[in-house]
Amino acid sequence: MALRLGLLAFGGIMGTALLLRYTIVPDEEKMLKSLSPEVRAEYERNKDQRRRSHDAVMKQIVDSSKSDRPIWDTSDKK
C-alpha cells in the first residue's frame, strides 16, 4: 500500500513539474519576440560567436574524454 501511495505521489509531483515547465518556461522564439529590437539585434550578431565558443568547449571536452589524464590536468603534456 505504501509503495502504491509513494508511486502515486511521485507521479503527481512529476506530472505537476512537467505541466509547470511547459506552461511557465518560454521557448527561445517567445523569448526573442519579447526582447526589444536593439537587444534582439545584438543577440543575433553574437549568435555565431557564441556557437563557435560552444563548439570549441565541446571539442576540448571530447579531446579530454579521449585522454587518460584527469580532467583537472590542463597542462599541454600528453
Backbone torsions as a table, in degrees:
resi	resn	phi	psi	omega
1	MET	NA	-42.9	-179.1
2	ALA	-66.7	-34.2	178.9
3	LEU	-65.7	-43.0	178.5
4	ARG	-63.3	-42.8	179.0
5	LEU	-63.9	-40.3	177.6
6	GLY	-64.5	-43.2	178.0
7	LEU	-65.4	-38.9	177.5
8	LEU	-64.5	-43.3	177.9
9	ALA	-64.0	-43.1	178.4
10	PHE	-60.7	-46.4	178.6
11	GLY	-61.5	-39.5	178.5
12	GLY	-66.1	-42.8	179.0
13	ILE	-64.9	-45.5	-179.9
14	MET	-65.4	-40.9	177.6
15	GLY	-62.1	-43.8	177.8
16	THR	-63.4	-41.9	179.6
17	ALA	-62.5	-44.4	178.7
18	LEU	-64.4	-42.7	178.4
19	LEU	-60.7	-46.1	178.6
20	LEU	-64.2	-39.5	-179.2
21	ARG	-61.8	-43.1	-177.4
22	TYR	-80.1	-19.2	178.7
23	THR	-96.3	-29.1	-175.1
24	ILE	-95.7	-44.2	-174.1
25	VAL	-80.3	118.0	179.9
26	PRO	-76.3	152.7	175.5
27	ASP	-83.8	176.6	-173.7
28	GLU	-63.0	-38.0	-179.2
29	GLU	-64.5	-43.2	178.7
30	LYS	-64.9	-38.8	178.6
31	MET	-62.8	-45.0	-179.1
32	LEU	-64.7	-37.8	178.9
33	LYS	-65.2	-30.1	-178.0
34	SER	-81.8	-12.6	-179.1
35	LEU	-78.4	156.5	175.5
36	SER	-71.2	157.3	-178.0
37	PRO	-58.2	-35.4	-179.8
38	GLU	-67.2	-45.2	-179.0
39	VAL	-67.3	-39.1	178.9
40	ARG	-63.5	-40.9	178.5
41	ALA	-64.7	-41.5	178.2
42	GLU	-64.9	-39.4	177.7
43	TYR	-59.6	-45.6	-179.6
44	GLU	-66.0	-37.4	179.1
45	ARG	-64.7	-38.4	-175.3
46	ASN	-89.6	-2.0	-175.9
47	LYS	-61.9	-44.5	-179.5
48	ASP	-65.6	-39.2	178.5
49	GLN	-64.1	-42.7	177.8
50	ARG	-64.0	-38.8	179.2
51	ARG	-64.3	-44.3	178.7
52	ARG	-63.0	-41.2	178.3
53	SER	-63.6	-43.2	178.4
54	HIS	-63.2	-43.3	178.9
55	ASP	-63.0	-38.4	178.5
56	ALA	-65.2	-41.9	178.6
57	VAL	-65.3	-43.1	179.6
58	MET	-63.5	-38.0	177.5
59	LYS	-63.8	-41.7	178.5
60	GLN	-63.7	-39.4	178.5
61	ILE	-65.4	-43.9	179.1
62	VAL	-64.2	-43.4	178.6
63	ASP	-62.8	-39.7	178.9
64	SER	-66.9	-34.1	-178.7
65	SER	-70.7	-24.2	179.1
66	LYS	-82.5	-13.0	-177.6
67	SER	-89.7	157.3	176.3
68	ASP	-88.9	-5.6	-178.8
69	ARG	-75.3	154.0	175.5
70	PRO	-66.1	154.8	-176.2
71	ILE	-63.8	-29.3	-177.5
72	TRP	-81.7	-8.1	178.2
73	ASP	-82.4	104.8	-176.5
74	THR	-103.0	9.0	-179.6
75	SER	-69.9	160.6	-179.2
76	ASP	-82.7	-6.5	179.2
77	LYS	-66.2	140.4	179.6
78	LYS	-117.7	NA	NA
